[in-house]
Amino acid sequence: MAEYDYDLFVIGAGSGGVRAARLASELGAKVGVAEEYRIGGTCVIRGCVPKKLLAYGSRYAGEIDDARGFGWTCEGLRFDWPTLIHNVRREVDRLNGAYTRTLEKAGVDRFLTRASLDDPHTIKLAGRDGKVSAKTILVATGSHPFIPDVPGRELFITSNECFELEELPKSIAIVGAGYIGMEFASIFAGLGVTVTVLHRGDQILRDFDDDLRDGLASAMRNRGVGLRMNAEAASIEKEGNGFRVNLKQGDCVTADLVMAATGRLPSTMNFGLQQMGVELGWNGHVVVDEYSKSSVDSIYAVGDVTDRMQLTPVAIHEATAFAETLFNDTPTPVDYSFTPTAVFSEPEIGTVGCTEQKAREMCRSVDIYKSSFKPLRATVSGRDETMLMKLVIDGETDKVLGCHVLGADAVEIVQMAAIALRLGATKAQFDATRALHPSAAEELVTMRQRWEPPAAVAGSDAAA
Ligand code: FAD
C-alpha cells in the first residue's frame, strides 16, 4: 500500500496549477488538484483572456472612425454591452470546460472545493469528510486584488467585478495606473464611458521605460481619458447614484463607479501555510528557491503566489520546470530572462528586456535608438496617432538589451523581437536584417541614427 494518497496534490487550478498537475500526471505521478472557484484560474476566468476580448470590443469605435477615412459609411452603428459581455462569458465557459477536460484526460483527480494544509503532507478539503495525503504539495493559489485601506474601501469594485457588470456606467474613477488600471481605462473609454484615472505617483506604469510611460499617457489624454497624477484617494463615499472619491490633496472626483486597480497580493492567507512553518516574504508571498521549493521540503509553490513575475507564461514556465524537476529527473531552474510583457491599452504597449533607466544603471555605456512616426494607416484614416519604437543597446557589446514599442500591434511585434533578444542579437544584426516593407516593425531594423539627449534638456523625449 502506498504511503500517501497522491504523489502530488496541487492547491489551485489556475495557469500554474493546471500545467503542473497535467504534466506530473502525464509523467506517471498520481495527482489530485483542488480548486475553490473555477478551473482555469485568473487568466482564463477573470484576467488575460476576457480582458483582451473586452479590449478588442472597445477598439471598434476607433476602427469605425478610421473606416470613414477609407471611404466607408458607418452611420447607424451602435454598441450593446450585454451582447459583448454575454459573448465574452460564453468563451470563458468554453475555456473552463476545456481546462477541466484537460485535467480529466490526464487522469488528475479534481476536487472543486477550498483546500487547506493540515500538516506538511496532509490536505483538508472543505465540505468533505476526511483528508488526503500527498508526498509533495504544490501551492498555486495565485493572487487577489489589493484594495487600499481607506474609509469606504468596500465601495470599490476591482477587475474581478468588471467582468460581472450587467450595465456600463456612464463614468468611472480608476484608482491606480499600473497595467490593469490602464487597460480598463482604455476599455471603458473605448466603450464611451467617461474615465478618470487617479494615481499617487507622478507618471503611469511604474517600472516601464519612461518613453513608453510618457507616450501612452499623452496618447490616452488625447483620446479624452482623464489622467490625474499625484492624486491619492483619502476616502470614498456614496453620492446620489454614484460615488465621490475624496483626495488627500483636498480635491474630489465623482463617478458612477469606483475601481481599485492598486496591485495584487499573493493569496497565502488562511489555509495553513504559516502554521506549517512556510516562510513568507514581505508582502506575504511564498519564498521559494530556483526550483520553486519553499522552506518546507514537501511544499512547493509556483505562479503569482510566489510574486516573482505575475504573468501567465511565467506561472506556466515555473510549473513546467517544477514538473520536470520532480517527476522527470531533470532539475530545471526557472529562467526569467527576456520575458516579454504587454499593456493592452489603446494604443498598446509591448516591451521586452531592459528599460533605458535600468540599462544606464547596469552598463558603462548605453546607446539608444528610437523613432516616433505616424503609421501609414493613420495617414488615410486621419487618426491622431504616433507610434514609438525604441531599442536599448549595450554600448560596449552592441547587444540589444531592450525593445519597447507603443502603437498598433506592439505586442505581436515584441513577441518576435523577444526571440532575437534572448538569442543575444546585436544592433548590427538587427541592421543586417532586411526590412519587411511596408510595415511598422521595419523601423526596428532601419534605425541608424543614435539618439542623443538634447544638450540643454536632460531626460526622455518620445518625439525626438
Ligand atoms: P491563478 O491563475 O490565479 O490560479 C489560482 C487558483 O487558485 C484560482 O483559481 C483560485 O480560485 C484558486 N485557489 C486559491 N486559493 C485556493 C484554496 N485555498 N483552495 C483551492 N483553490 C484555491 N498575465 C499575462 O501574462 N497577460 C495578461 O494580459 C494578463 N492580464 C491580466 C488581467 C487581469 C485583470 C488580471 C487580474 C491578471 C492578468 N494577468 C495577465 C496575470 C495572470 O492572470 C496571472 O499571472 C496568472 O493567472 C497566475 O497564475 P497562477 O496559477 O499563479 O494563479
Boltz pocket constraint, residues with backbone or C-beta under 6 A from the ligand:
constraints:
  - pocket:
      binder: B
      contacts: [[A, 11], [A, 12], [A, 13], [A, 14], [A, 15], [A, 16], [A, 17], [A, 34], [A, 35], [A, 36], [A, 37], [A, 38], [A, 39], [A, 40], [A, 41], [A, 42], [A, 43], [A, 44], [A, 46], [A, 47], [A, 48], [A, 49], [A, 51], [A, 113], [A, 114], [A, 115], [A, 116], [A, 140], [A, 141], [A, 142], [A, 143], [A, 159], [A, 180], [A, 267], [A, 271], [A, 302], [A, 303], [A, 304], [A, 305], [A, 309], [A, 310], [A, 311], [A, 312], [A, 313], [A, 315], [A, 342]]
      max_distance: 6.0
